């Protein structure tokens, strides 16, 4: 098997499983929130904040996974009118622009945000906010890996259309 396909399959499965664990933790968190508030009449102070932080992590990781599978929203009006060679070139240019954004905004900017907020505790859970924000550079790095894999797929002539959900295989 092609090492790039192997890498993609491993990364897809890893992120899929991490997202599954986060989703389970969110369900448990919200279940405890409802139970403690309405059954025990003693609402837990950490549950709302925990659910919010988990949702942010799930959103960024899920977005990166969707990006890697080319399942993101795209306006293809222009690319559909181009020949195949021009489509490949345009897609590579688009990936390069997205890579520049991922490097500067997500990785560089996210890293600086993490450093600046590492001494700022969250109000309820009391963990450094830098840990919460660390998903931004992590997500940017994952997107960069997927951009590389997607460009390899384009250059090798493999399909860049949305893939079926095979992460659970």
DSSP file (Angstrom, degrees, kcal/mol; ACC not computed):
  #  RESIDUE AA STRUCTURE BP1 BP2  ACC     N-H-->O    O-->H-N    N-H-->O    O-->H-N    TCO  KAPPA ALPHA  PHI   PSI    X-CA   Y-CA   Z-CA
    1    1 A X              0   0    0      0, 0.0     2,-0.1     0, 0.0     5,-0.0   0.000 360.0 360.0 360.0 143.4    0.0    0.0    0.0
    2    2 A X     >  -     0   0    0      1,-0.1     4,-2.2     2,-0.0     3,-0.2  -0.355 360.0-133.3 -57.7 131.9    1.1    3.5   -0.8
    3    3 A X  H  > S+     0   0    0      1,-0.2     4,-2.3     2,-0.2    -1,-0.1   0.806 106.0  55.3 -62.7 -28.2    2.7    5.2    2.3
    4    4 A X  H  > S+     0   0    0      2,-0.2     4,-2.4     1,-0.2    -1,-0.2   0.902 108.8  46.3 -70.8 -40.0    0.7    8.3    1.8
    5    5 A X  H  > S+     0   0    0      2,-0.2     4,-2.7     1,-0.2    -2,-0.2   0.885 112.4  51.6 -66.4 -37.8   -2.6    6.4    1.8
    6    6 A X  H  X S+     0   0    0     -4,-2.2     4,-2.5     2,-0.2    -2,-0.2   0.917 110.3  48.5 -63.2 -43.6   -1.4    4.5    4.9
    7    7 A X  H  X S+     0   0    0     -4,-2.3     4,-2.8     2,-0.2     5,-0.2   0.923 112.5  48.4 -62.2 -45.1   -0.6    7.8    6.6
    8    8 A X  H  X S+     0   0    0     -4,-2.4     4,-3.1     2,-0.2     5,-0.2   0.928 111.9  48.8 -61.5 -45.4   -4.0    9.2    5.6
    9    9 A X  H  X S+     0   0    0     -4,-2.7     4,-2.4     2,-0.2    -2,-0.2   0.916 113.4  47.1 -61.9 -43.5   -5.8    6.1    6.9
   10   10 A X  H  X S+     0   0    0     -4,-2.5     4,-2.6     2,-0.2    -2,-0.2   0.940 114.8  45.8 -62.4 -48.1   -3.9    6.2   10.2
   11   11 A X  H  X S+     0   0    0     -4,-2.8     4,-2.7     2,-0.2     5,-0.3   0.914 112.6  50.7 -63.8 -43.8   -4.6    9.9   10.7
   12   12 A X  H  X S+     0   0    0     -4,-3.1     4,-2.6    -5,-0.2    -1,-0.2   0.940 113.4  45.3 -56.3 -48.8   -8.2    9.6    9.8
   13   13 A X  H  X S+     0   0    0     -4,-2.4     4,-2.4    -5,-0.2    -2,-0.2   0.901 112.9  50.4 -64.9 -41.8   -8.7    6.7   12.2
   14   14 A X  H  X S+     0   0    0     -4,-2.6     4,-2.4     2,-0.2    -2,-0.2   0.943 114.9  42.0 -61.8 -49.2   -6.8    8.5   15.0
   15   15 A X  H  X S+     0   0    0     -4,-2.7     4,-2.8     1,-0.2     5,-0.2   0.896 112.8  54.6 -67.5 -39.3   -8.8   11.7   14.7
   16   16 A X  H  X S+     0   0    0     -4,-2.6     4,-1.9    -5,-0.3    -1,-0.2   0.920 111.5  44.8 -58.0 -45.0  -12.0    9.8   14.3
   17   17 A X  H  X S+     0   0    0     -4,-2.4     4,-2.3     2,-0.2    -2,-0.2   0.895 112.2  50.7 -69.3 -40.2  -11.4    8.0   17.5
   18   18 A X  H  X S+     0   0    0     -4,-2.4     4,-2.5     1,-0.2    -2,-0.2   0.928 111.3  49.0 -62.4 -43.9  -10.3   11.1   19.4
   19   19 A X  H  X S+     0   0    0     -4,-2.8     4,-2.5     1,-0.2    -1,-0.2   0.877 109.3  53.2 -62.2 -37.5  -13.5   12.8   18.3
   20   20 A X  H  X S+     0   0    0     -4,-1.9     4,-2.2    -5,-0.2    -1,-0.2   0.915 109.7  47.3 -63.8 -42.9  -15.5    9.8   19.4
   21   21 A X  H  X S+     0   0    0     -4,-2.3     4,-2.6     2,-0.2    -2,-0.2   0.917 111.8  50.4 -64.2 -43.3  -14.0   10.0   22.9
   22   22 A X  H  X S+     0   0    0     -4,-2.5     4,-2.4     1,-0.2    -2,-0.2   0.912 110.1  50.6 -60.9 -42.3  -14.6   13.7   23.1
   23   23 A X  H  X S+     0   0    0     -4,-2.5     4,-2.4     2,-0.2    -1,-0.2   0.909 110.2  49.1 -63.2 -41.7  -18.2   13.2   22.0
   24   24 A X  H  X S+     0   0    0     -4,-2.2     4,-2.5     1,-0.2    -2,-0.2   0.920 111.0  50.4 -62.5 -43.4  -18.7   10.5   24.7
   25   25 A X  H  X S+     0   0    0     -4,-2.6     4,-2.6     1,-0.2    -2,-0.2   0.884 109.6  51.4 -62.0 -38.5  -17.1   12.8   27.3
   26   26 A X  H  X S+     0   0    0     -4,-2.4     4,-2.9     2,-0.2     5,-0.3   0.919 109.4  49.4 -64.0 -43.1  -19.5   15.6   26.2
   27   27 A X  H  X S+     0   0    0     -4,-2.4     4,-2.4     1,-0.2    -2,-0.2   0.929 113.7  46.1 -62.2 -44.4  -22.5   13.3   26.6
   28   28 A X  H  X S+     0   0    0     -4,-2.5     4,-2.5     2,-0.2    -2,-0.2   0.910 113.3  50.2 -63.4 -42.0  -21.3   12.3   30.1
   29   29 A X  H  X S+     0   0    0     -4,-2.6     4,-2.1     2,-0.2    -2,-0.2   0.939 114.1  42.7 -61.7 -49.3  -20.6   15.9   31.0
   30   30 A X  H  X S+     0   0    0     -4,-2.9     4,-2.5     2,-0.2     5,-0.2   0.864 112.4  54.4 -69.0 -35.3  -24.0   17.2   29.9
   31   31 A X  H  X S+     0   0    0     -4,-2.4     4,-2.6    -5,-0.3    -1,-0.2   0.928 110.7  46.1 -62.2 -44.3  -25.8   14.2   31.5
   32   32 A X  H  X S+     0   0    0     -4,-2.5     4,-3.1     2,-0.2     5,-0.3   0.878 110.1  55.1 -65.5 -36.2  -24.1   15.0   34.8
   33   33 A X  H  X S+     0   0    0     -4,-2.1     4,-1.8     2,-0.2    -2,-0.2   0.944 112.4  41.5 -60.5 -48.5  -25.1   18.6   34.3
   34   34 A X  H  X>S+     0   0    0     -4,-2.5     4,-2.8     2,-0.2     5,-0.6   0.915 116.7  49.3 -66.2 -43.1  -28.7   17.8   33.9
   35   35 A X  I  X>S+     0   0    0     -4,-2.6     5,-2.1     1,-0.2     4,-1.8   0.935 113.4  45.1 -62.8 -47.7  -28.7   15.2   36.7
   36   36 A X  I  <5S+     0   0    0     -4,-3.1     6,-2.9     3,-0.2    -1,-0.2   0.844 118.9  43.0 -67.9 -32.1  -27.0   17.4   39.2
   37   37 A X  I  <5S+     0   0    0     -4,-1.8     6,-0.2    -5,-0.3    -2,-0.2   0.935 127.5  23.0 -79.3 -47.2  -29.2   20.4   38.4
   38   38 A X  I  <5S+     0   0    0     -4,-2.8    -3,-0.2    -5,-0.2    -2,-0.2   0.750 132.3  31.7 -98.6 -24.9  -32.6   18.8   38.2
   39   39 A X  I  <<S+     0   0    0     -4,-1.8    -3,-0.2    -5,-0.6    -4,-0.1   0.853 130.7  30.1 -98.5 -45.2  -32.4   15.6   40.2
   40   40 A X  S   <S-     0   0    0     -5,-2.1    -4,-0.2     2,-0.1    -3,-0.2   0.582  91.3-139.2 -90.3 -10.5  -29.9   16.5   42.9
   41   41 A X  S    S+     0   0    0     -6,-0.4    -4,-0.2     1,-0.1     2,-0.2   0.812  77.1 100.4  53.1  33.4  -30.8   20.2   43.0
   42   42 A X        -     0   0    0     -6,-2.9    -5,-0.1    -7,-0.2    -1,-0.1  -0.643  67.5-149.2-144.4  80.3  -27.1   21.0   43.3
   43   43 A X        -     0   0    0     -6,-0.2     2,-0.3    -2,-0.2   -10,-0.1  -0.234  16.7-121.3 -60.9 135.7  -25.7   22.0   39.9
   44   44 A X        -     0   0    0    -12,-0.2     4,-0.4   -11,-0.2     3,-0.3  -0.563  14.0-147.1 -74.0 136.5  -22.1   21.2   39.2
   45   45 A X  S    S+     0   0    0     -2,-0.3     4,-0.4     1,-0.2    -1,-0.1   0.723  90.3  52.5 -80.1 -20.6  -20.1   24.3   38.5
   46   46 A X  S  > S+     0   0    0      1,-0.2     4,-2.6    78,-0.1     5,-0.2   0.665  87.3  79.8 -90.2 -17.2  -17.6   22.6   36.0
   47   47 A X  H  > S+     0   0    0     -3,-0.3     4,-2.5     1,-0.2     5,-0.2   0.878  91.1  48.4 -66.9 -40.8  -20.1   21.0   33.6
   48   48 A X  H  > S+     0   0    0     -4,-0.4     4,-1.9     2,-0.2    -1,-0.2   0.938 116.5  43.4 -64.6 -45.8  -21.0   24.0   31.5
   49   49 A X  H  > S+     0   0    0     -4,-0.4     4,-2.5     2,-0.2     5,-0.2   0.898 113.2  52.3 -66.8 -40.6  -17.4   25.1   31.0
   50   50 A X  H  X S+     0   0    0     -4,-2.6     4,-2.6     1,-0.2     5,-0.2   0.917 108.9  49.6 -61.3 -44.4  -16.3   21.5   30.3
   51   51 A X  H  X S+     0   0    0     -4,-2.5     4,-2.1    -5,-0.2    -1,-0.2   0.891 110.9  50.8 -62.8 -39.5  -18.9   21.0   27.6
   52   52 A X  H  X S+     0   0    0     -4,-1.9     4,-1.9     2,-0.2    -2,-0.2   0.933 111.9  45.9 -63.8 -46.2  -17.9   24.3   26.0
   53   53 A X  H  X S+     0   0    0     -4,-2.5     4,-2.1     1,-0.2    -2,-0.2   0.908 113.2  49.6 -64.5 -42.2  -14.2   23.3   25.9
   54   54 A X  H  X S+     0   0    0     -4,-2.6     4,-2.7     1,-0.2    -1,-0.2   0.878 108.6  53.8 -63.9 -37.3  -14.9   19.9   24.6
   55   55 A X  H  X S+     0   0    0     -4,-2.1     4,-2.5     2,-0.2    -1,-0.2   0.886 107.3  50.9 -65.1 -38.9  -17.2   21.3   21.9
   56   56 A X  H  X S+     0   0    0     -4,-1.9     4,-2.3     2,-0.2     5,-0.2   0.945 112.6  45.8 -63.0 -47.4  -14.3   23.6   20.7
   57   57 A X  H  X S+     0   0    0     -4,-2.1     4,-2.6     1,-0.2     5,-0.3   0.915 113.7  49.2 -62.1 -43.3  -11.9   20.7   20.5
   58   58 A X  H  X S+     0   0    0     -4,-2.7     4,-2.7     1,-0.2     5,-0.3   0.901 111.0  50.8 -62.9 -41.4  -14.5   18.5   18.7
   59   59 A X  H  X S+     0   0    0     -4,-2.5     4,-2.1     2,-0.2    -2,-0.2   0.915 113.8  42.7 -63.7 -44.5  -15.3   21.3   16.2
   60   60 A X  H  X S+     0   0    0     -4,-2.3     4,-2.3     2,-0.2    -2,-0.2   0.937 118.6  43.5 -70.5 -45.9  -11.6   21.9   15.3
   61   61 A X  H  X S+     0   0    0     -4,-2.6     4,-2.4    -5,-0.2    -2,-0.2   0.917 115.8  48.4 -65.5 -42.1  -10.7   18.3   15.1
   62   62 A X  H  X S+     0   0    0     -4,-2.7     4,-2.5    -5,-0.3    -1,-0.2   0.883 111.2  51.0 -64.3 -38.1  -13.8   17.4   13.2
   63   63 A X  H  X S+     0   0    0     -4,-2.1     4,-2.4    -5,-0.3    -2,-0.2   0.898 110.0  49.2 -64.7 -40.9  -13.2   20.3   10.8
   64   64 A X  H  X S+     0   0    0     -4,-2.3     4,-2.3     2,-0.2    -2,-0.2   0.909 111.8  49.1 -64.7 -41.4   -9.7   19.1   10.2
   65   65 A X  H  X S+     0   0    0     -4,-2.4     4,-1.3     2,-0.2    -2,-0.2   0.925 111.8  48.4 -62.9 -44.7  -10.9   15.6    9.5
   66   66 A X  H  <>S+     0   0    0     -4,-2.5     5,-2.7     1,-0.2     6,-0.5   0.892 110.4  52.1 -63.1 -39.8  -13.6   16.8    7.1
   67   67 A X  H ><5S+     0   0    0     -4,-2.4     3,-1.6     1,-0.2    -1,-0.2   0.918 107.0  52.9 -60.9 -43.8  -11.0   19.0    5.4
   68   68 A X  H 3<5S+     0   0    0     -4,-2.3    -1,-0.2     1,-0.3    -2,-0.2   0.778 109.8  48.1 -64.1 -26.7   -8.7   16.0    5.0
   69   69 A X  T 3<5S-     0   0    0     -4,-1.3    94,-1.2    -3,-0.2    -1,-0.3   0.328 111.8-120.6 -94.1   6.7  -11.5   14.0    3.4
   70   70 A X  T < 5S+     0   0    0     -3,-1.6    92,-0.3    92,-0.2    -3,-0.2   0.841  76.6 127.9  55.9  35.3  -12.4   16.9    1.0
   71   71 A X      < +     0   0    0     -5,-2.7    -4,-0.2    -6,-0.2    -1,-0.1   0.307  35.6 114.5-101.4   7.8  -15.8   17.0    2.5
   72   72 A X  S    S-     0   0    0     -6,-0.5     2,-0.2    -5,-0.2    90,-0.1  -0.280  81.0 -82.7 -76.2 164.6  -15.8   20.7    3.3
   73   73 A X        +     0   0    0      2,-0.0     2,-0.4    -2,-0.0    -1,-0.1  -0.468  56.6 175.1 -66.3 131.8  -18.0   23.3    1.7
   74   74 A X        -     0   0    0     -2,-0.2     2,-0.7    -3,-0.1    -1,-0.0  -1.000  32.6-138.8-143.5 140.9  -16.6   24.4   -1.7
   75   75 A X        +     0   0    0     -2,-0.4     4,-0.3     1,-0.1     3,-0.3  -0.893  24.7 176.1 -97.0 113.1  -17.8   26.6   -4.5
   76   76 A X     >  +     0   0    0     -2,-0.7     4,-2.5     1,-0.2     5,-0.2   0.162  42.0 113.4-107.5  17.5  -16.9   24.8   -7.6
   77   77 A X  T  4 S+     0   0    0      1,-0.2     4,-0.5     2,-0.2    -1,-0.2   0.912  86.6  35.8 -56.3 -46.2  -18.5   27.2  -10.2
   78   78 A X  T >4 S+     0   0    0     -3,-0.3     3,-1.2     1,-0.2     4,-0.4   0.937 117.1  50.6 -75.6 -47.3  -15.1   28.2  -11.6
   79   79 A X  G >4 S+     0   0    0     -4,-0.3     3,-1.3     1,-0.3    -2,-0.2   0.837 103.1  60.6 -64.0 -32.0  -13.2   24.9  -11.3
   80   80 A X  G 3< S+     0   0    0     -4,-2.5    -1,-0.3     1,-0.3    -2,-0.2   0.762 102.1  53.7 -65.5 -23.3  -16.0   23.0  -13.0
   81   81 A X  G <  S+     0   0    0     -3,-1.2    -1,-0.3    -4,-0.5    -2,-0.2   0.518  96.4  85.9 -88.7  -5.7  -15.5   25.1  -16.1
   82   82 A X  S <  S-     0   0    0     -3,-1.3     2,-0.0    -4,-0.4    -3,-0.0  -0.559  83.3-107.0 -94.4 158.7  -11.8   24.4  -16.4
   83   83 A X     >  -     0   0    0     -2,-0.2     4,-2.4     1,-0.1     5,-0.2  -0.282  43.0 -96.2 -73.7 171.9  -10.1   21.4  -18.0
   84   84 A X  H  > S+     0   0    0      1,-0.2     4,-2.2     2,-0.2     5,-0.2   0.877 122.8  50.1 -62.3 -41.3   -8.5   18.7  -15.8
   85   85 A X  H  > S+     0   0    0      1,-0.2     4,-2.1     2,-0.2    -1,-0.2   0.911 112.8  47.1 -64.2 -42.1   -5.0   20.1  -15.9
   86   86 A X  H  > S+     0   0    0      2,-0.2     4,-2.9     1,-0.2    -2,-0.2   0.872 109.4  54.7 -67.8 -36.3   -6.2   23.6  -14.9
   87   87 A X  H  X S+     0   0    0     -4,-2.4     4,-2.8     2,-0.2    -2,-0.2   0.926 108.4  48.8 -60.7 -44.6   -8.4   22.1  -12.2
   88   88 A X  H  X S+     0   0    0     -4,-2.2     4,-2.2     2,-0.2    -2,-0.2   0.932 112.9  47.4 -60.5 -46.4   -5.3   20.4  -10.7
   89   89 A X  H  X S+     0   0    0     -4,-2.1     4,-2.3     1,-0.2    -2,-0.2   0.935 113.3  47.4 -61.5 -47.3   -3.3   23.6  -10.8
   90   90 A X  H  X S+     0   0    0     -4,-2.9     4,-2.6     1,-0.2    -1,-0.2   0.909 111.1  51.4 -62.1 -42.3   -6.1   25.7   -9.3
   91   91 A X  H  X S+     0   0    0     -4,-2.8     4,-2.4     1,-0.2    -1,-0.2   0.893 110.0  49.5 -63.0 -38.9   -6.6   23.1   -6.5
   92   92 A X  H  X S+     0   0    0     -4,-2.2     4,-2.2     2,-0.2    -1,-0.2   0.911 110.8  49.9 -65.9 -41.3   -2.9   23.1   -5.7
   93   93 A X  H  X S+     0   0    0     -4,-2.3     4,-2.2     2,-0.2    -2,-0.2   0.916 110.6  50.2 -61.8 -43.1   -2.9   26.9   -5.5
   94   94 A X  H  X S+     0   0    0     -4,-2.6     4,-2.4     1,-0.2    -2,-0.2   0.917 110.0  50.2 -61.7 -43.3   -5.9   26.9   -3.2
   95   95 A X  H  X S+     0   0    0     -4,-2.4     4,-2.4     1,-0.2    -1,-0.2   0.876 108.9  52.2 -63.0 -36.8   -4.2   24.3   -1.0
   96   96 A X  H  X S+     0   0    0     -4,-2.2     4,-2.2     2,-0.2    -1,-0.2   0.908 109.6  48.8 -65.9 -41.1   -1.1   26.5   -0.8
   97   97 A X  H  X S+     0   0    0     -4,-2.2     4,-2.0     2,-0.2    -2,-0.2   0.920 112.6  47.9 -63.3 -43.4   -3.2   29.5    0.2
   98   98 A X  H  X S+     0   0    0     -4,-2.4     4,-2.8     1,-0.2    -2,-0.2   0.880 109.5  54.1 -64.5 -37.6   -4.9   27.5    2.9
   99   99 A X  H  X S+     0   0    0     -4,-2.4     4,-2.7     2,-0.2    -2,-0.2   0.902 106.4  51.6 -63.0 -41.1   -1.5   26.2    4.0
  100  100 A X  H  X S+     0   0    0     -4,-2.2     4,-2.5     2,-0.2     5,-0.4   0.922 111.8  46.9 -61.4 -43.9   -0.3   29.8    4.4
  101  101 A X  H  X>S+     0   0    0     -4,-2.0     4,-2.4     1,-0.2     5,-1.2   0.933 112.3  50.0 -61.7 -45.7   -3.4   30.6    6.5
  102  102 A X  I  <>S+     0   0    0     -4,-2.8     5,-2.8     3,-0.2     6,-0.2   0.894 113.6  46.2 -61.3 -40.5   -2.9   27.4    8.6
  103  103 A X  I  <>S+     0   0    0     -4,-2.7     5,-2.8     3,-0.2     6,-0.2   0.961 124.0  29.3 -67.2 -51.9    0.8   28.3    9.2
  104  104 A X  I  <>S+     0   0    0     -4,-2.5     5,-1.7    -5,-0.2    -2,-0.2   0.926 130.8  30.0 -81.6 -44.9    0.4   31.9   10.2
  105  105 A X  I  <5S+     0   0    0     -4,-2.4     5,-0.5    -5,-0.4    -3,-0.2   0.941 131.0  27.7 -81.6 -48.6   -3.1   32.1   11.7
  106  106 A X  I  ><S+     0   0    0     -5,-1.2     4,-0.7     3,-0.2    -3,-0.2   0.956 131.0  28.5 -83.7 -51.0   -3.5   28.7   13.3
  107  107 A X  I  ><S+     0   0    0     -5,-2.8     4,-2.2    -6,-0.2    -3,-0.2   0.981 131.7  30.8 -77.9 -56.5   -0.1   27.5   14.1
  108  108 A X  I  ><S+     0   0    0     -5,-2.8     4,-2.2    -6,-0.2    -3,-0.2   0.964 128.9  39.1 -67.5 -52.0    1.9   30.7   14.7
  109  109 A X  H  ><S+     0   0    0     -5,-1.7     4,-2.2     1,-0.2    -3,-0.2   0.901 117.7  49.9 -65.2 -41.1   -1.0   32.7   16.0
  110  110 A X  H  X S+     0   0    0     -4,-0.7     4,-2.4    -5,-0.5    -1,-0.2   0.888 109.7  51.2 -65.4 -38.8   -2.5   29.8   18.0
  111  111 A X  H  X S+     0   0    0     -4,-2.2     4,-2.4     2,-0.2    -2,-0.2   0.935 110.7  48.3 -62.8 -46.2    0.9   29.0   19.6
  112  112 A X  H  X S+     0   0    0     -4,-2.2     4,-2.4     1,-0.2    -2,-0.2   0.889 110.9  51.5 -61.5 -39.3    1.3   32.7   20.7
  113  113 A X  H  X S+     0   0    0     -4,-2.2     4,-1.7     2,-0.2    -1,-0.2   0.911 109.3  50.5 -62.9 -42.5   -2.2   32.6   22.1
  114  114 A X  H  X S+     0   0    0     -4,-2.4     4,-0.5     1,-0.2    -2,-0.2   0.929 111.4  47.8 -60.5 -46.0   -1.4   29.5   24.1
  115  115 A X  H >< S+     0   0    0     -4,-2.4     3,-0.9     1,-0.2     4,-0.3   0.921 112.5  48.9 -62.2 -44.9    1.7   31.0   25.5
  116  116 A X  H 3< S+     0   0    0     -4,-2.4     3,-0.3     1,-0.2    -1,-0.2   0.797 117.7  40.4 -66.7 -28.1   -0.1   34.3   26.5
  117  117 A X  H >< S+     0   0    0     -4,-1.7    13,-1.2     1,-0.2     3,-1.1   0.307  82.3 100.3-105.8   9.3   -2.9   32.4   28.2
  118  118 A X  T << S+     0   0    0     -3,-0.9    -1,-0.2    -4,-0.5    -2,-0.1   0.783  88.4  44.9 -67.2 -24.9   -1.0   29.7   29.9
  119  119 A X  T 3  S+     0   0    0     -3,-0.3     2,-0.8    -4,-0.3    -1,-0.3   0.427  93.0  93.7 -96.4   0.5   -1.1   31.6   33.2
  120  120 A X    <   -     0   0    0     -3,-1.1     9,-3.1     0, 0.0    10,-0.2  -0.836  68.9-149.0 -95.4 110.7   -4.8   32.5   32.9
  121  121 A X  B     -A  128   0A   0     -2,-0.8     7,-0.2     7,-0.2     2,-0.1  -0.477  19.5-110.6 -78.6 149.0   -7.0   29.8   34.6
  122  122 A X     >  -     0   0    0      5,-2.4     4,-0.8    -2,-0.1    -1,-0.1  -0.497  31.5-118.1 -71.8 149.9  -10.4   29.0   33.4
  123  123 A X  T  4 S+     0   0    0      1,-0.1    -1,-0.1    -2,-0.1    -2,-0.1   0.891 100.2  19.2 -61.5 -44.7  -13.1   30.2   35.8
  124  124 A X  T  4 S+     0   0    0    -78,-0.1    -1,-0.1     1,-0.1   -78,-0.1   0.898 132.2  35.2 -97.1 -46.2  -14.7   26.9   36.8
  125  125 A X  T  4 S-     0   0    0    -79,-0.1    -2,-0.1   -80,-0.1    -1,-0.1   0.764  90.7-142.3 -83.2 -25.1  -12.3   24.0   36.0
  126  126 A X     <  +     0   0    0     -4,-0.8     2,-0.3     1,-0.3    -3,-0.1   0.823  50.1 138.4  67.4  34.6   -9.2   26.1   36.9
  127  127 A X        -     0   0    0      1,-0.1    -5,-2.4    -7,-0.0    -1,-0.3  -0.792  66.3 -88.0-101.8 153.8   -7.0   24.7   34.1
  128  128 A X  B >>  -A  121   0A   0     -2,-0.3     3,-1.5    -7,-0.2     4,-0.8  -0.375  29.1-136.4 -60.3 133.3   -4.8   27.1   32.1
  129  129 A X  H 3> S+     0   0    0     -9,-3.1     4,-2.6   -12,-0.7   -11,-0.2   0.745 100.4  74.0 -63.6 -22.4   -6.7   28.5   29.1
  130  130 A X  H 3> S+     0   0    0    -13,-1.2     4,-0.9   -10,-0.2    -1,-0.3   0.833  92.4  54.7 -58.8 -32.5   -3.6   27.8   27.0
  131  131 A X  H <4 S+     0   0    0     -3,-1.5     4,-0.3   -14,-0.2    -1,-0.2   0.890 108.8  47.5 -67.3 -39.0   -4.5   24.1   27.2
  132  132 A X  H >< S+     0   0    0     -4,-0.8     3,-1.0     1,-0.2    -2,-0.2   0.935 114.8  45.4 -66.2 -45.8   -8.0   24.9   25.8
  133  133 A X  H >X S+     0   0    0     -4,-2.6     3,-2.0     1,-0.2     4,-0.5   0.604  88.9  88.4 -74.7 -11.3   -6.5   27.0   23.0
  134  134 A X  H 3X S+     0   0    0     -4,-0.9     4,-1.7     1,-0.3    -1,-0.2   0.697  72.4  73.4 -63.0 -17.0   -3.8   24.5   22.2
  135  135 A X  H <> S+     0   0    0     -3,-1.0     4,-2.9    -4,-0.3    -1,-0.3   0.756  85.4  67.2 -67.9 -21.9   -6.3   22.8   19.8
  136  136 A X  H <> S+     0   0    0     -3,-2.0     4,-2.2     2,-0.2    -1,-0.2   0.974 107.1  34.9 -66.3 -54.4   -5.8   25.8   17.4
  137  137 A X  H  X S+     0   0    0     -4,-0.5     4,-2.3     2,-0.2    -1,-0.2   0.867 118.4  54.2 -68.2 -31.4   -2.1   25.1   16.5
  138  138 A X  H  X S+     0   0    0     -4,-1.7     4,-2.3     2,-0.2    -2,-0.2   0.948 110.5  46.0 -62.8 -47.1   -2.8   21.3   16.7
  139  139 A X  H  X S+     0   0    0     -4,-2.9     4,-2.5     1,-0.2    -2,-0.2   0.884 111.3  52.7 -62.0 -39.7   -5.7   21.7   14.2
  140  140 A X  H  X S+     0   0    0     -4,-2.2     4,-2.1    -5,-0.2    -1,-0.2   0.896 109.3  49.1 -62.8 -40.3   -3.5   23.8   12.0
  141  141 A X  H  X S+     0   0    0     -4,-2.3     4,-2.0     2,-0.2    -2,-0.2   0.902 111.0  49.5 -66.0 -41.2   -0.8   21.2   12.0
  142  142 A X  H  X S+     0   0    0     -4,-2.3     4,-2.4     1,-0.2    -2,-0.2   0.909 109.7  51.7 -63.7 -41.6   -3.3   18.4   11.1
  143  143 A X  H  X S+     0   0    0     -4,-2.5     4,-2.6     1,-0.2    -1,-0.2   0.897 107.2  53.5 -62.4 -39.7   -4.6   20.6    8.3
  144  144 A X  H  X S+     0   0    0     -4,-2.1     4,-2.3     2,-0.2    -1,-0.2   0.910 108.0  50.0 -60.9 -41.7   -1.1   21.0    7.0
  145  145 A X  H  X S+     0   0    0     -4,-2.0     4,-2.5     1,-0.2    -2,-0.2   0.938 112.2  47.5 -61.5 -45.6   -0.6   17.2    6.9
  146  146 A X  H  X S+     0   0    0     -4,-2.4     4,-3.0     2,-0.2    -2,-0.2   0.875 108.5  54.8 -64.8 -36.4   -3.9   16.8    5.1
  147  147 A X  H  X S+     0   0    0     -4,-2.6     4,-2.6     2,-0.2     5,-0.2   0.941 109.4  47.7 -60.8 -45.8   -2.9   19.6    2.6
  148  148 A X  H  X S+     0   0    0     -4,-2.3     4,-2.3     1,-0.2    -2,-0.2   0.940 114.1  46.5 -58.7 -47.6    0.3   17.7    1.8
  149  149 A X  H  X S+     0   0    0     -4,-2.5     4,-2.3     1,-0.2    -2,-0.2   0.887 112.5  50.3 -63.7 -38.7   -1.6   14.4    1.4
  150  150 A X  H  X S+     0   0    0     -4,-3.0     4,-2.3     2,-0.2    -1,-0.2   0.887 110.0  49.8 -67.9 -38.5   -4.2   16.1   -0.8
  151  151 A X  H  X S+     0   0    0     -4,-2.6     4,-2.7     2,-0.2    -2,-0.2   0.911 109.8  51.5 -66.1 -40.4   -1.6   17.6   -3.0
  152  152 A X  H  X S+     0   0    0     -4,-2.3     4,-2.1    -5,-0.2     6,-0.2   0.925 109.3  51.0 -59.2 -43.9    0.1   14.2   -3.3
  153  153 A X  H  <>S+     0   0    0     -4,-2.3     5,-2.6     2,-0.2     4,-0.5   0.912 110.5  48.8 -60.0 -42.5   -3.3   12.8   -4.3
  154  154 A X  H ><5S+     0   0    0     -4,-2.3     3,-1.1     1,-0.2    -2,-0.2   0.940 112.7  47.1 -62.2 -47.0   -3.7   15.5   -7.0
  155  155 A X  H 3<5S+     0   0    0     -4,-2.7    -1,-0.2     1,-0.3    -2,-0.2   0.809 112.5  49.7 -66.9 -29.3   -0.3   14.9   -8.4
  156  156 A X  T 3<5S-     0   0    0     -4,-2.1    -1,-0.3    -5,-0.2    -2,-0.2   0.460 116.2-115.2 -87.8  -1.1   -0.8   11.1   -8.5
  157  157 A X  T < 5 +     0   0    0     -3,-1.1    -3,-0.2    -4,-0.5     2,-0.2   0.669  64.0 148.5  79.5  15.6   -4.1   11.6  -10.2
  158  158 A X      < -     0   0    0     -5,-2.6    -1,-0.2    -6,-0.2    -2,-0.1  -0.495  56.9 -86.7 -81.9 156.8   -6.2   10.2   -7.4
  159  159 A X        -     0   0    0     -2,-0.2    -1,-0.1     1,-0.1    -5,-0.0  -0.304  30.2-167.5 -62.3 139.6   -9.7   11.4   -6.8
  160  160 A X        +     0   0    0     -3,-0.1     2,-0.1    -6,-0.1    -1,-0.1   0.060  51.0 116.7-113.8  22.0  -10.1   14.5   -4.6
  161  161 A X  S    S-     0   0    0      1,-0.2   -90,-0.1   -90,-0.0    -2,-0.0  -0.465  82.9 -70.1 -83.3 162.2  -13.8   14.1   -4.2
  162  162 A X        -     0   0    0    -92,-0.3     2,-0.2    -2,-0.1   -92,-0.2  -0.234  54.4-134.3 -55.0 137.0  -15.3   13.5   -0.8
  163  163 A X        -     0   0    0    -94,-1.2    -1,-0.1     1,-0.1     2,-0.1  -0.582  18.7-105.7 -91.7 154.8  -14.6   10.1    0.5
  164  164 A X        -     0   0    0     -2,-0.2     2,-1.1     1,-0.1    -1,-0.1  -0.396  47.8 -89.5 -71.5 158.3  -17.0    7.7    2.1
  165  165 A X        +     0   0    0      1,-0.2    -1,-0.1    -2,-0.1     3,-0.1  -0.579  67.7 144.1 -73.8 100.3  -16.8    7.2    5.8
  166  166 A X    >   +     0   0    0     -2,-1.1     3,-1.4     1,-0.1    -1,-0.2   0.126  32.8 109.2-121.7  18.2  -14.4    4.4    6.2
  167  167 A X  T 3  S+     0   0    0      1,-0.3    -1,-0.1     2,-0.1  -150,-0.1   0.815  74.8  58.3 -66.5 -29.4  -12.7    5.6    9.3
  168  168 A X  T 3         0   0    0      1,-0.2    -1,-0.3    -3,-0.1    -2,-0.1   0.512 360.0 360.0 -79.4  -3.9  -14.3    2.8   11.4
  169  169 A X    <         0   0    0     -3,-1.4    -1,-0.2     0, 0.0    -2,-0.1   0.491 360.0 360.0 -76.6 360.0  -12.8    0.0    9.2
